[in-house]
Amino acid sequence: MDTINKWLTGGNSAGVGQRHDIRVDATDSAGDTICVVIEVKGCWNDSTTTALTKQLFGQYLEPAGHTHGVYLVACFQPEQVAGDKRSKVARHTTTGLLEDLAAQAQQLPSPFNVAVVVHDIALPR
């Protein structure tokens, strides 16, 4: 499992004490390495609306010299979440969250590029 984790995180080059969720390294046809850092949040997370700029960009991309990222937010329906997370889930709609986060991504300086994905993972009713 450690080998898989190291492979997925690329040895964790996010910085001392920092750990991004997923790092993908690929080689293009010219032999250049392309790195994409992926940060995953649940819509109940208190930092869902701020982590794109503060965490993904500010801690993982910019300091490491990476320019491409994906900010992936997983959303449930409020009735499918227990306890105190229910009200946190209810404060967001997938459309509103996508619009807000896409606007944040557009404000990042060049050459940084973050794709935003808000994925509805609600359980079937």
C-alpha positions in Angstrom: 0.0 0.0 0.0 2.9 2.4 0.7 4.2 1.8 -2.8 0.8 2.7 -4.3 0.4 5.8 -2.1 3.9 7.0 -3.1 3.1 6.4 -6.7 -0.2 8.3 -6.5 1.4 11.2 -4.7 4.6 11.3 -6.6 6.6 11.0 -3.4 4.6 13.9 -1.9 6.4 16.9 -3.4 3.7 19.2 -2.0 6.1 20.5 0.6 7.1 19.9 4.1 4.1 19.0 6.2 1.8 19.2 3.2 0.0 16.4 1.4 -2.1 16.7 -1.7 -4.7 14.1 -2.4 -3.6 12.9 -5.8 -0.7 13.7 -8.1 -0.6 12.5 -11.7 2.6 12.6 -13.7 2.5 11.9 -17.4 4.9 12.2 -20.3 3.7 13.9 -23.5 4.8 12.9 -27.0 7.7 15.3 -26.8 9.0 13.6 -23.7 8.1 16.5 -21.4 6.6 15.6 -18.0 3.2 17.0 -17.2 2.1 17.1 -13.5 -1.5 17.6 -12.4 -2.3 17.9 -8.7 -5.9 16.9 -7.7 -7.5 18.1 -4.5 -10.7 16.4 -3.4 -13.2 17.8 -0.9 -16.6 16.7 0.3 -19.2 19.5 0.1 -19.6 19.3 3.9 -15.9 20.3 4.5 -15.6 23.7 6.1 -13.0 24.8 3.6 -14.8 23.7 0.4 -15.2 27.2 -0.8 -11.7 28.4 0.2 -9.4 25.5 -0.4 -9.1 26.0 -4.2 -7.0 29.1 -3.7 -5.6 28.6 -0.2 -4.8 24.9 -0.4 -4.6 23.7 -4.0 -3.0 26.8 -5.5 -1.3 28.3 -2.4 0.2 25.2 -0.9 0.5 22.6 -3.6 0.8 24.3 -7.1 2.6 27.6 -6.7 5.3 26.6 -4.2 6.1 23.4 -6.1 6.2 25.1 -9.5 3.2 23.1 -10.8 0.8 24.9 -13.1 -2.1 22.5 -13.5 -4.7 21.2 -11.0 -8.1 19.8 -10.6 -10.4 20.8 -7.7 -12.9 18.0 -7.2 -15.9 18.4 -4.9 -18.1 15.4 -4.1 -21.7 16.4 -3.2 -24.4 14.4 -1.5 -28.1 15.3 -0.9 -28.6 16.7 2.7 -31.0 13.9 3.6 -28.2 11.4 2.8 -25.8 12.8 5.3 -25.9 12.2 9.1 -25.4 14.6 12.0 -23.9 18.0 11.8 -22.7 17.5 8.3 -26.3 17.7 7.1 -26.5 21.5 7.5 -23.1 21.9 5.9 -24.2 20.0 2.9 -27.5 21.9 2.6 -25.6 25.3 2.3 -24.4 24.4 -1.2 -26.1 23.6 -4.5 -24.0 21.8 -7.1 -24.7 24.5 -9.6 -23.9 27.4 -7.2 -20.8 25.7 -5.9 -19.6 25.0 -9.5 -20.1 28.7 -10.5 -18.4 30.1 -7.4 -15.4 27.8 -7.7 -15.0 28.2 -11.4 -14.9 32.0 -10.8 -12.1 31.5 -8.3 -10.2 29.3 -10.8 -10.5 32.0 -13.4 -8.9 34.5 -11.0 -5.7 32.5 -10.7 -2.7 34.2 -12.3 -1.1 32.9 -15.5 0.2 30.3 -16.1 -1.9 28.4 -13.5 -4.9 26.4 -14.7 -7.3 24.7 -12.4 -10.3 22.7 -13.6 -13.2 22.5 -11.3 -15.4 19.4 -11.0 -18.4 19.3 -8.8 -19.7 15.8 -8.8 -23.1 14.8 -7.6 -22.6 11.5 -5.8 -26.1 11.3 -4.2 -27.2 7.8 -3.5 -30.1 6.5 -5.6 -33.5 7.1 -3.9 
